[in-house]
Amino acid sequence: MCGITGLYAFNELGKFHMIKLAAATDALESRGPDFGQHDLLDHVGLGHRRLSIIDTSREGSQPMRDASGRYTIVFNGEIYNYQELRQKLNGANIDFVSQSDTEVLLYWLIHRGIAGLAEVNGFFAFAFFDAEENRMWLARDRFGIKPLLYYSDEDKFFFASEMKSLLAFGVEKQLDYSSLYHYLQLNYIPAPYTIFKNVRKLLPGQYLEVAKGNEERVSVGTYYELQLNSSDQVAASLSYQDQQQQLRALLDQSVQRRLVADVPLGSFLSGGIDSSVITGLARQHVDSFNTFSIGYRDEPFFDETKYAKLVADKFETNHTVFSLTNDDLYRHLHSVLDYLSEPFADSSALSVYILSKETKQRVTVALSGDGADEIFSGYNKHLAAYRAMHPGWQEKIVASGLPLWQRMPQSRNGWLSNKVRQFERFATGMQLSPKERYWRWATFLTSEKASRLLSSNSRVQLSLEENKSRQSQWLTPISDAAENINQVLLADTQLVLPNDMLTKVDLMSMANGLEVRVPFLDHEVVEFAFQLPEESKINRQMKKRIVQDTFRDMLPPELYQRPKHGFEVPLLPWFRTELKSAITHDLLGDQFIEEQGIFSVEEIRSLKKQLFSSNPGDVHATIWALVVFQRWWKQYSS
């Protein structure tokens, strides 16, 4: 796990930017605190910051060249089956000088090319340069666990693990108003777009080729695409019990692969089913295992550490609980905001940041249960989608009550008001097409409200055709007559998972030099999940059915007898106290909004009025998105 950056100059003017390579590399220091180095290869520059995991010796450092000096690689991630790939290369007369997975990947690409990625099991972003052919390949792992951004113009091509590295090169900072418009709806910016017009994110499963002399100097291709398989065929070939056995075997194998490291290793343990399963499987293969949980002393309703302790006791792990107050959370707030080099407003990033920071004091690698909800249907919105596809009398009653729900107070801050909020969202969704319903339930703001937040000058910059094209791209997995939850899950796997959940974990763990591995996102596990019929994953009584049933005999029974609680950062109290002055007089102050010219002064004023009223509703989510953007704007716009 590391940070990578580099450039490819198309002409002499482009080569001038070589002087910025050191600064671009140093901008990624938190991702790789152990070692940093950059190489200049005529018109190509490659930079690397290293977090040493496998083969921590100098021989494993990067940029790494082959014995001939023709090929060079910078690599971020882990190749879990690198020993198997190394065995397959035995006949190629390679004299390996290290025990690293990076060197194996280097020679694997030399001999197999991009097509060889089909046999690679891991998570990664890399750049691979062939000096003889003047050609550079870049690629991103199948599900977008590791990020890769790039910028290109007529003179040069830049790439990096994070935006801050590209900014160190001096990329043109032209605000993408369509990205801002969708950010206001989603609280994140989905790939392939970024906050800047000329910067792109490589999509999961894509590769990119850069070469001189090509008419199209930068070309993008796809080496992997997750497919929906025929559920009928799988259901006919495997009983539910056989499906469980296969899932257990695949996930156990995935966990074993992710236990290989030359540094201390452990696991996040929330007390939920997913992280508990990972912990239980890992404990079967190691003599001693570390687990880490966060507790919330000021929010006992959300504190699940007692369930985490039950799991830790059962599997006899070395368990550590970080018990936090709201003051502890607030103390790290500005560190999180300062780290973001692109607006990202999932407030739960704060908890992940603190968990990563504390965990790094004890281990360098942590397993997590991320990904299970998206591929096996673990969210309330999945149950809502299932019920919308298969409505009964209860769903019809809720749908018919839409006029009532719209008139009642709605908020996440109380049981009744939250239930009304859920009823209103469900009833509204029942009136929409499958694509429209998915988008409505994926967003915090409707497109109309997001548009109103923008100033008249900003709205002029928006293209209705471009906005629809992007949204249509993200909704491709869902048919106009969606009748199966797997379509919703595939959309989540392509939209929410890489752009929100995995981005959050990558940014917050890398801010603290911690590697996080996700066994549920082994491609063999994911592909199996998408072969399962709908009824194996969800019914009216149970979400994530096959995961819960498969490991029921392994986990404490108490885990199955409790509601699932998320955790919401206490934004509303902060906005009304510690952050009130920043909101009213600085970041969202009338004068700054007017001078900035991006947002509508009247709409922002209205939001602030609602925020400080007795009925704030869910306005804090939008206020948070605006605060994050404004902090980012002040730091990076000039």
C-alpha positions as CSV (number, residue, x, y, z in Angstrom):
1,M,0.0,0.0,0.0
2,C,1.6,3.2,-1.2
3,G,1.2,6.4,-3.1
4,I,2.2,6.7,-6.8
5,T,2.6,9.7,-9.1
6,G,4.3,10.5,-12.4
7,L,4.2,12.2,-15.8
8,Y,4.7,11.5,-19.4
9,A,5.9,14.4,-21.5
10,F,4.8,14.6,-25.1
11,N,7.2,17.4,-26.0
12,E,9.9,19.7,-24.5
13,L,7.4,22.0,-23.0
14,G,5.9,19.0,-21.1
15,K,9.4,17.9,-19.9
16,F,9.7,21.2,-18.0
17,H,7.3,19.8,-15.4
18,M,9.9,17.2,-14.4
19,I,11.1,19.7,-11.9
20,K,7.9,19.3,-10.0
21,L,8.1,15.5,-9.7
22,A,9.7,15.6,-6.3
23,A,7.0,17.9,-4.8
24,A,4.3,15.7,-6.4
25,T,5.8,12.6,-4.8
26,D,6.2,14.3,-1.4
27,A,2.6,15.3,-1.5
28,L,1.8,11.6,-0.9
29,E,4.0,11.2,2.1
30,S,1.2,10.1,4.4
31,R,0.3,7.2,2.1
32,G,3.9,6.0,2.2
33,P,5.7,7.2,5.3
34,D,8.5,4.6,5.1
35,F,10.4,5.6,2.0
36,G,10.1,8.0,-1.0
37,Q,11.9,8.1,-4.3
38,H,11.4,9.3,-7.9
39,D,13.1,8.5,-11.2
40,L,13.5,10.5,-14.3
41,L,13.6,8.5,-17.6
42,D,14.1,11.1,-20.3
43,H,10.4,12.2,-21.0
44,V,8.9,10.0,-18.2
45,G,9.0,10.6,-14.5
46,L,7.8,8.2,-11.9
47,G,7.4,8.8,-8.1
48,H,6.6,6.5,-5.3
49,R,6.0,6.8,-1.5
50,R,6.3,3.4,0.2
51,L,4.3,1.8,3.1
52,S,6.4,-1.3,3.6
53,I,4.2,-4.5,3.9
54,I,5.8,-7.3,2.0
55,D,9.6,-7.6,1.8
56,T,10.3,-4.5,3.8
57,S,14.0,-4.4,2.7
58,R,15.5,-1.9,0.2
59,E,15.1,-4.5,-2.5
60,G,11.4,-4.0,-2.4
61,S,11.6,-0.2,-2.9
62,Q,10.2,1.6,-6.0
63,P,10.3,2.8,-8.7
64,M,11.4,-0.7,-9.6
65,R,13.2,-1.7,-12.8
66,D,13.7,-5.1,-14.4
67,A,17.2,-6.5,-14.9
68,S,17.5,-5.1,-18.4
69,G,16.5,-1.6,-17.4
70,R,13.9,-1.5,-20.1
71,Y,10.8,-1.7,-17.9
72,T,9.9,0.3,-14.8
73,I,6.9,0.1,-12.4
74,V,5.4,2.1,-9.6
75,F,2.7,0.2,-7.8
76,N,0.1,0.9,-5.0
77,G,-1.6,-2.1,-3.5
78,E,-1.1,-5.8,-2.8
79,I,-1.0,-8.9,-5.1
80,Y,-2.3,-11.7,-2.9
81,N,-1.5,-14.5,-5.3
82,Y,2.0,-13.2,-6.1
83,Q,3.6,-16.5,-5.0
84,E,1.5,-18.4,-7.5
85,L,2.3,-16.0,-10.2
86,R,6.0,-16.2,-9.4
87,Q,5.8,-20.0,-9.8
88,K,4.2,-19.6,-13.2
89,L,7.1,-17.4,-14.2
90,N,9.7,-20.0,-13.3
91,G,10.3,-21.0,-16.9
92,A,11.1,-17.4,-18.0
93,N,14.7,-17.4,-16.5
94,I,14.0,-14.5,-14.2
95,D,16.6,-13.8,-11.5
96,F,14.4,-12.2,-8.8
97,V,16.3,-9.9,-6.4
98,S,13.5,-9.4,-3.9
99,Q,10.6,-11.3,-2.2
100,S,8.1,-8.5,-3.1
101,D,4.8,-8.7,-4.9
102,T,5.9,-5.6,-6.8
103,E,8.7,-7.4,-8.6
104,V,6.4,-10.3,-9.5
105,L,3.9,-7.9,-11.0
106,L,6.6,-6.2,-12.9
107,Y,7.8,-9.4,-14.6
108,W,4.2,-10.6,-14.9
109,L,3.3,-7.5,-17.0
110,I,6.5,-7.9,-19.1
111,H,5.6,-11.5,-20.0
112,R,1.7,-11.3,-20.0
113,G,0.8,-7.7,-20.7
114,I,-2.5,-6.1,-19.6
115,A,-4.3,-9.3,-20.5
116,G,-2.4,-11.0,-17.6
117,L,-4.4,-9.0,-15.1
118,A,-7.1,-11.6,-15.5
119,E,-5.0,-13.9,-13.3
120,V,-4.0,-11.3,-10.7
121,N,-5.8,-11.4,-7.4
122,G,-5.4,-8.2,-5.5
123,F,-6.1,-4.6,-5.2
124,F,-4.0,-2.0,-7.0
125,A,-3.2,1.0,-9.1
126,F,0.0,1.0,-11.0
127,A,2.0,2.6,-13.9
128,F,4.2,0.4,-16.0
129,F,6.6,2.0,-18.5
130,D,8.3,0.3,-21.5
131,A,11.3,2.5,-22.5
132,E,11.9,0.7,-25.8
133,E,8.4,1.2,-27.1
134,N,7.9,4.6,-25.3
135,R,4.6,3.2,-23.9
136,M,3.1,3.5,-20.4
137,W,0.2,1.4,-19.1
138,L,-1.8,2.3,-16.0
139,A,-4.5,0.2,-14.4
140,R,-6.9,0.1,-11.5
141,D,-8.2,-2.9,-9.6
142,R,-11.5,-4.6,-10.5
143,F,-13.7,-2.8,-7.9
144,G,-11.9,0.4,-7.3
145,I,-10.3,-0.3,-3.9
146,K,-7.3,1.8,-4.9
147,P,-7.7,5.2,-6.6
148,L,-6.0,6.5,-9.7
149,L,-6.4,10.1,-11.1
150,Y,-5.0,11.5,-14.3
151,Y,-4.7,14.8,-16.3
152,S,-3.8,15.2,-19.9
153,D,-3.3,18.0,-22.4
154,E,-1.3,18.5,-25.6
155,D,2.0,18.7,-23.8
156,K,1.9,16.2,-21.0
157,F,0.1,13.5,-19.0
158,F,0.1,13.4,-15.2
159,F,-1.2,10.6,-12.9
160,A,-1.4,10.2,-9.1
161,S,-3.1,8.4,-6.2
162,E,-4.6,11.6,-4.9
163,M,-5.6,15.1,-6.3
164,K,-3.0,16.9,-4.1
165,S,-0.2,15.3,-6.0
166,L,-1.7,16.4,-9.4
167,L,-2.0,19.9,-7.9
168,A,1.7,19.9,-7.0
169,F,2.3,19.4,-10.8
170,G,0.3,22.6,-11.4
171,V,-2.7,21.2,-13.2
172,E,-5.3,23.7,-14.5
173,K,-7.9,24.2,-11.9
174,Q,-11.1,24.7,-13.8
175,L,-14.2,23.9,-11.7
176,D,-16.5,21.3,-13.2
177,Y,-20.0,22.5,-12.4
178,S,-21.6,19.2,-13.4
179,S,-19.4,17.5,-10.8
180,L,-20.4,20.1,-8.2
181,Y,-24.1,19.7,-9.1
182,H,-23.9,15.9,-8.5
183,Y,-21.7,16.4,-5.4
184,L,-24.5,18.4,-3.8
185,Q,-26.9,15.5,-4.5
186,L,-24.6,12.6,-3.5
187,N,-22.1,14.2,-1.1
188,Y,-19.3,12.7,-3.3
189,I,-18.2,12.9,-6.9
190,P,-18.5,9.7,-8.9
191,A,-15.8,8.5,-11.3
192,P,-14.7,9.1,-14.0
193,Y,-15.3,12.7,-13.1
194,T,-13.6,15.0,-10.5
195,I,-14.1,18.5,-9.2
196,F,-11.9,19.8,-12.0
197,K,-12.9,19.6,-15.7
198,N,-9.6,18.3,-17.0
199,V,-8.9,15.7,-14.3
200,R,-10.4,12.2,-14.5
201,K,-10.5,9.1,-12.3
202,L,-9.8,5.8,-14.0
203,L,-12.8,3.6,-13.5
204,P,-12.5,0.2,-11.7
205,G,-11.4,-2.5,-14.0
206,Q,-10.0,-0.1,-16.6
207,Y,-6.5,0.4,-18.0
208,L,-5.0,3.4,-19.7
209,E,-2.3,3.5,-22.4
210,V,-0.1,6.5,-23.0
211,A,2.3,6.6,-26.0
212,K,4.1,9.1,-28.2
213,G,3.2,9.1,-31.9
214,N,-0.3,7.8,-31.5
215,E,-3.0,9.9,-33.0
216,E,-4.8,9.4,-29.7
217,R,-2.0,9.7,-27.2
218,V,-4.1,8.6,-24.2
219,S,-6.5,5.7,-24.7
220,V,-8.7,3.9,-22.1
221,G,-9.7,0.3,-22.2
222,T,-11.5,-2.2,-20.0
223,Y,-9.9,-5.4,-18.8
224,Y,-12.6,-6.5,-16.3
225,E,-16.4,-5.9,-16.1
226,L,-18.6,-7.5,-13.5
227,Q,-21.6,-9.2,-15.1
228,L,-25.1,-10.2,-13.9
229,N,-25.4,-13.9,-14.5
230,S,-28.5,-16.0,-14.9
231,S,-29.9,-16.6,-11.4
232,D,-32.1,-19.3,-12.7
233,Q,-29.2,-21.5,-13.8
234,V,-27.4,-21.1,-10.5
235,A,-30.5,-21.7,-8.5
236,A,-31.0,-24.9,-10.4
237,S,-27.5,-26.1,-9.9
238,L,-26.9,-25.3,-6.2
239,S,-29.2,-25.8,-3.2
240,Y,-29.2,-23.0,-0.6
241,Q,-27.1,-25.2,1.6
242,D,-24.6,-25.8,-1.2
243,Q,-24.5,-22.0,-1.8
244,Q,-23.6,-21.5,1.9
245,Q,-20.8,-24.1,1.7
246,Q,-19.3,-22.4,-1.3
247,L,-19.6,-18.9,0.2
248,R,-17.8,-20.2,3.4
249,A,-15.0,-21.8,1.3
250,L,-14.5,-18.7,-0.9
251,L,-14.5,-16.2,1.9
252,D,-12.2,-18.3,4.0
253,Q,-9.8,-18.6,1.2
254,S,-10.0,-14.8,0.7
255,V,-9.2,-14.1,4.3
256,Q,-6.2,-16.5,4.2
257,R,-4.8,-14.6,1.2
258,R,-5.1,-11.3,3.1
259,L,-3.2,-12.6,6.2
260,V,0.1,-12.5,4.3
261,A,2.3,-9.6,5.6
262,D,5.7,-9.0,7.0
263,V,4.3,-6.4,9.5
264,P,1.8,-6.6,12.4
265,L,-1.8,-7.3,11.2
266,G,-5.2,-7.1,12.8
267,S,-8.9,-6.4,12.0
268,F,-11.5,-3.7,12.5
269,L,-14.3,-5.2,14.6
270,S,-17.5,-3.2,14.9
271,G,-19.7,-6.0,16.4
272,G,-21.7,-6.4,13.2
273,I,-22.0,-9.6,11.2
274,D,-19.5,-8.7,8.5
275,S,-16.5,-7.7,10.6
276,S,-17.2,-10.6,13.0
277,V,-17.2,-13.1,10.2
278,I,-13.8,-11.8,9.0
279,T,-12.4,-11.9,12.5
280,G,-13.7,-15.5,13.1
281,L,-12.2,-16.8,9.8
282,A,-8.9,-15.0,10.4
283,R,-8.6,-16.4,13.9
284,Q,-8.7,-20.0,12.5
285,H,-5.5,-19.4,10.6
286,V,-3.3,-17.4,13.1
287,D,-2.2,-18.1,16.6
288,S,-2.7,-14.5,17.8
289,F,-4.9,-11.8,16.3
290,N,-5.5,-8.1,17.1
291,T,-9.0,-6.5,16.8
292,F,-10.0,-2.9,17.1
293,S,-13.3,-1.2,17.9
294,I,-14.6,2.4,18.4
295,G,-17.0,3.2,21.2
296,Y,-19.1,6.3,21.6
297,R,-19.4,7.3,25.2
298,D,-21.7,10.3,24.5
299,E,-23.9,8.3,22.1
300,P,-24.9,5.0,23.9
301,F,-27.6,4.3,21.4
302,F,-24.9,3.9,18.7
303,D,-22.3,2.2,20.9
304,E,-21.9,-1.4,19.8
305,T,-18.7,-2.2,21.6
306,K,-20.4,-4.8,23.8
307,Y,-21.2,-6.9,20.7
308,A,-17.6,-6.5,19.5
309,K,-16.4,-7.7,22.9
310,L,-18.6,-10.8,22.6
311,V,-16.9,-11.6,19.3
312,A,-13.4,-10.8,20.6
313,D,-14.0,-13.0,23.7
314,K,-15.3,-15.9,21.6
315,F,-12.3,-15.9,19.3
316,E,-9.8,-14.9,22.0
317,T,-8.4,-11.9,20.1
318,N,-6.2,-9.1,21.5
319,H,-9.0,-6.6,21.6
320,T,-8.6,-2.8,21.9
321,V,-11.5,-0.4,22.3
322,F,-11.1,3.3,21.5
323,S,-13.8,4.9,23.6
324,L,-14.6,8.4,22.2
325,T,-16.5,11.4,23.4
326,N,-18.1,13.9,21.0
327,D,-15.2,16.2,21.9
328,D,-12.8,13.6,20.7
329,L,-14.6,13.4,17.4
330,Y,-14.6,17.2,17.1
331,R,-10.9,17.4,17.9
332,H,-10.1,15.5,14.7
333,L,-12.6,17.2,12.5
334,H,-10.2,19.8,11.0
335,S,-7.5,17.1,10.4
336,V,-10.0,15.3,8.2
337,L,-11.0,18.5,6.4
338,D,-7.4,19.5,5.8
339,Y,-6.5,16.2,4.3
340,L,-9.2,16.3,1.6
341,S,-7.9,17.5,-1.7
342,E,-11.2,17.0,-3.4
343,P,-14.7,17.6,-1.8
344,F,-15.9,14.5,0.0
345,A,-18.8,14.8,2.5
346,D,-19.5,11.4,3.9
347,S,-19.3,12.5,7.6
348,S,-18.6,8.9,8.8
349,A,-15.1,9.5,7.4
350,L,-14.4,11.1,10.7
351,S,-14.9,7.8,12.6
352,V,-12.8,5.9,10.0
353,Y,-10.0,8.5,10.4
354,I,-9.9,8.1,14.2
355,L,-10.1,4.3,14.0
356,S,-7.3,4.2,11.5
357,K,-5.2,6.7,13.4
358,E,-5.5,4.7,16.7
359,T,-5.1,1.3,14.9
360,K,-1.9,2.4,13.2
361,Q,-0.3,2.7,16.6
362,R,-0.5,-1.1,17.0
363,V,-0.5,-2.6,13.5
364,T,0.2,-1.7,9.9
365,V,-2.5,-3.8,8.2
366,A,-6.1,-4.1,9.1
367,L,-8.8,-6.4,7.6
368,S,-12.4,-5.0,7.4
369,G,-15.9,-6.1,6.5
370,D,-16.4,-3.5,3.8
371,G,-18.2,-4.5,0.7
372,A,-20.6,-7.1,2.1
373,D,-23.5,-4.8,2.3
374,E,-23.2,-3.7,-1.3
375,I,-22.9,-7.2,-2.8
376,F,-25.2,-9.2,-0.5
377,S,-27.9,-6.5,0.2
378,G,-27.3,-5.2,3.7
379,Y,-28.8,-1.7,3.7
380,N,-32.3,-0.6,4.5
381,K,-32.6,0.9,1.0
382,H,-32.1,-2.7,-0.3
383,L,-35.0,-3.9,1.7
384,A,-37.0,-0.9,0.5
385,A,-36.1,-1.7,-3.1
386,Y,-37.1,-5.3,-2.6
387,R,-40.5,-4.3,-1.2
388,A,-41.0,-1.8,-4.0
389,M,-40.4,-4.6,-6.5
390,H,-42.7,-7.0,-4.6
391,P,-45.3,-4.8,-3.0
392,G,-47.9,-6.2,-0.6
393,W,-50.7,-4.5,1.4
394,Q,-48.3,-2.8,3.8
395,E,-46.3,-1.2,1.0
396,K,-49.5,0.0,-0.7
397,I,-50.7,1.6,2.5
398,V,-47.5,3.5,3.0
399,A,-47.5,4.6,-0.6
400,S,-51.0,5.9,-0.4
401,G,-50.1,8.0,2.6
402,L,-47.7,10.2,0.7
403,P,-49.7,13.4,1.1
404,L,-49.7,12.8,4.9
405,W,-46.0,12.1,5.2
406,Q,-45.2,15.2,3.2
407,R,-47.0,17.4,5.8
408,M,-45.4,15.8,8.9
409,P,-42.0,16.8,10.4
410,Q,-39.2,14.6,9.1
411,S,-35.7,14.2,10.7
412,R,-33.1,11.5,11.5
413,N,-33.0,13.0,15.0
414,G,-36.0,11.3,16.5
415,W,-37.7,7.9,16.2
416,L,-41.1,9.1,14.9
417,S,-39.7,11.9,12.7
418,N,-37.2,9.4,11.2
419,K,-40.0,6.9,10.5
420,V,-42.0,9.6,8.8
421,R,-38.9,10.5,6.7
422,Q,-38.5,6.8,5.7
423,F,-42.2,6.5,4.8
424,E,-42.1,9.7,2.7
425,R,-39.0,8.5,0.8
426,F,-40.5,5.1,0.2
427,A,-43.9,6.4,-0.9
428,T,-42.1,8.9,-3.3
429,G,-40.0,6.1,-4.7
430,M,-43.0,3.9,-5.3
431,Q,-44.2,6.5,-7.8
432,L,-41.0,6.5,-9.8
433,S,-39.4,4.3,-12.4
434,P,-36.7,1.8,-11.2
435,K,-33.9,4.1,-12.4
436,E,-35.5,7.2,-10.9
437,R,-36.2,5.4,-7.7
438,Y,-32.6,4.2,-7.3
439,W,-31.3,7.7,-7.9
440,R,-33.8,9.3,-5.5
441,W,-32.7,6.8,-2.7
442,A,-29.0,7.3,-3.5
443,T,-29.1,11.1,-3.0
444,F,-29.5,13.6,-0.2
445,L,-30.9,16.3,-2.4
446,T,-33.2,16.2,-5.5
447,S,-31.8,17.6,-8.7
448,E,-34.2,20.6,-8.4
449,K,-32.9,21.5,-4.9
450,A,-29.3,21.1,-5.9
451,S,-29.8,23.4,-8.8
452,R,-31.4,26.0,-6.6
453,L,-28.4,26.0,-4.4
454,L,-26.3,27.3,-7.3
455,S,-26.1,30.9,-8.3
456,S,-27.6,32.0,-11.6
457,N,-24.1,32.3,-13.0
458,S,-23.3,28.8,-11.9
459,R,-26.5,27.4,-13.4
460,V,-25.5,28.9,-16.7
461,Q,-22.4,26.7,-16.6
462,L,-24.5,23.5,-16.3
463,S,-25.4,21.4,-19.3
464,L,-28.7,19.5,-18.9
465,E,-27.5,17.1,-21.6
466,E,-24.2,16.4,-19.8
467,N,-25.9,16.0,-16.4
468,K,-28.4,13.5,-17.8
469,S,-25.6,11.6,-19.7
470,R,-23.6,11.2,-16.5
471,Q,-26.6,10.0,-14.5
472,S,-27.6,7.6,-17.2
473,Q,-24.0,6.2,-17.2
474,W,-24.2,5.5,-13.4
475,L,-27.7,3.9,-13.7
476,T,-26.8,1.6,-16.6
477,P,-27.1,-1.7,-14.5
478,I,-30.8,-0.9,-13.7
479,S,-33.3,-1.8,-16.4
480,D,-36.5,0.2,-17.0
481,A,-38.5,-2.8,-15.5
482,A,-36.1,-3.8,-12.7
483,E,-37.5,-6.8,-10.8
484,N,-34.4,-8.2,-9.2
485,I,-32.3,-6.9,-6.4
486,N,-29.1,-7.8,-8.1
487,Q,-29.5,-4.9,-10.5
488,V,-29.6,-2.5,-7.6
489,L,-26.6,-4.2,-6.0
490,L,-24.6,-4.0,-9.3
491,A,-25.4,-0.3,-9.5
492,D,-24.2,0.1,-5.8
493,T,-21.0,-1.9,-6.6
494,Q,-20.2,0.5,-9.5
495,L,-21.4,3.8,-7.9
496,V,-21.6,3.8,-4.1
497,L,-19.0,1.3,-3.3
498,P,-15.9,2.7,-5.2
499,N,-16.9,6.4,-5.0
500,D,-18.1,6.6,-1.4
501,M,-17.3,3.6,0.8
502,L,-14.0,2.6,-0.6
503,T,-12.9,6.2,-1.2
504,K,-13.6,7.0,2.5
505,V,-11.6,4.0,3.7
506,D,-8.7,4.7,1.4
507,L,-8.4,8.4,2.2
508,M,-8.8,8.0,6.0
509,S,-6.5,5.0,6.3
510,M,-3.9,6.4,4.0
511,A,-4.0,9.7,5.9
512,N,-2.6,7.6,8.8
513,G,-0.3,5.2,6.8
514,L,-2.6,2.2,7.5
515,E,-3.4,-0.5,4.9
516,V,-6.9,-1.8,4.9
517,R,-7.8,-5.1,3.2
518,V,-11.3,-6.1,2.3
519,P,-11.9,-9.9,2.0
520,F,-15.5,-9.6,0.8
521,L,-14.2,-7.9,-2.3
522,D,-12.1,-10.7,-3.5
523,H,-13.2,-11.0,-7.1
524,E,-14.1,-14.7,-6.7
525,V,-16.4,-13.9,-3.8
526,V,-18.0,-11.0,-5.7
527,E,-18.6,-13.0,-8.8
528,F,-20.1,-15.8,-6.8
529,A,-22.4,-13.3,-5.0
530,F,-23.7,-12.0,-8.4
531,Q,-24.6,-15.5,-9.5
532,L,-26.9,-16.0,-6.5
533,P,-30.6,-15.7,-6.9
534,E,-32.4,-12.8,-5.2
535,E,-34.0,-15.0,-2.6
536,S,-30.6,-16.1,-1.3
537,K,-29.7,-12.6,-0.4
538,I,-32.9,-11.0,0.8
539,N,-36.5,-11.5,1.7
540,R,-39.1,-9.6,3.6
541,Q,-37.7,-10.6,7.0
542,M,-33.9,-10.6,6.4
543,K,-31.3,-8.6,4.6
544,K,-27.9,-10.2,3.7
545,R,-29.6,-13.6,4.3
546,I,-26.9,-16.0,3.0
547,V,-24.1,-14.2,5.0
548,Q,-26.1,-14.4,8.2
549,D,-27.1,-18.0,7.7
550,T,-23.7,-19.3,6.5
551,F,-21.9,-18.1,9.6
552,R,-24.7,-18.5,12.2
553,D,-23.0,-21.5,13.8
554,M,-19.7,-19.5,14.2
555,L,-20.9,-16.2,15.7
556,P,-22.3,-15.3,19.1
557,P,-26.2,-15.6,19.0
558,E,-26.6,-12.1,20.4
559,L,-25.4,-10.6,17.1
560,Y,-28.6,-11.9,15.5
561,Q,-30.9,-10.5,18.2
562,R,-30.3,-6.8,17.8
563,P,-31.1,-4.1,15.3
564,K,-28.4,-2.8,13.2
565,H,-27.4,0.8,14.1
566,G,-25.3,3.0,12.0
567,F,-23.5,5.9,13.6
568,E,-24.1,9.5,12.6
569,V,-21.5,12.1,13.5
570,P,-23.2,14.7,15.7
571,L,-23.0,17.4,13.1
572,L,-26.2,19.3,14.1
573,P,-25.0,20.1,17.6
574,W,-21.6,21.2,16.3
575,F,-23.2,23.4,13.7
576,R,-25.2,25.1,16.5
577,T,-22.2,25.5,18.8
578,E,-18.5,25.1,17.8
579,L,-19.0,25.6,14.1
580,K,-21.7,28.2,14.3
581,S,-19.4,31.2,13.8
582,A,-17.6,29.6,10.9
583,I,-20.9,28.9,9.2
584,T,-22.6,32.2,9.8
585,H,-19.7,34.6,9.4
586,D,-17.1,32.7,7.2
587,L,-17.7,29.6,5.1
588,L,-21.4,30.3,4.5
589,G,-21.5,33.9,5.4
590,D,-23.4,36.2,3.0
591,Q,-20.3,38.3,2.1
592,F,-18.2,35.3,1.2
593,I,-21.0,33.6,-0.8
594,E,-21.6,36.8,-2.7
595,E,-17.9,37.3,-3.5
596,Q,-17.3,33.6,-4.4
597,G,-20.3,33.6,-6.8
598,I,-20.8,29.9,-6.9
599,F,-23.9,29.5,-4.7
600,S,-27.2,31.4,-4.3
601,V,-27.0,33.8,-1.3
602,E,-30.8,33.5,-0.8
603,E,-30.8,29.7,-0.8
604,I,-27.8,29.5,1.6
605,R,-29.5,32.0,3.8
606,S,-32.6,29.9,3.8
607,L,-30.6,26.8,4.7
608,K,-29.0,28.5,7.7
609,K,-32.4,29.7,8.9
610,Q,-33.7,26.1,8.8
611,L,-30.5,24.9,10.5
612,F,-31.0,27.1,13.5
613,S,-34.8,26.6,13.7
614,S,-36.7,24.2,16.0
615,N,-37.4,21.9,13.0
616,P,-34.0,21.5,11.1
617,G,-35.0,18.2,9.4
618,D,-32.1,16.7,7.5
619,V,-30.5,20.1,6.5
620,H,-27.3,19.2,8.3
621,A,-26.3,16.8,5.6
622,T,-26.5,19.6,3.0
623,I,-24.8,22.1,5.3
624,W,-22.0,19.6,5.8
625,A,-21.5,19.1,2.0
626,L,-21.3,22.9,1.7
627,V,-18.9,23.3,4.6
628,V,-16.6,20.6,3.1
629,F,-16.7,22.3,-0.3
630,Q,-16.0,25.7,1.1
631,R,-13.0,24.5,3.2
632,W,-11.7,22.8,0.1
633,W,-12.3,25.9,-2.0
634,K,-10.3,28.1,0.3
635,Q,-7.4,25.7,0.4
636,Y,-7.2,24.7,-3.3
637,S,-9.0,27.1,-5.6
638,S,-6.3,29.8,-5.8
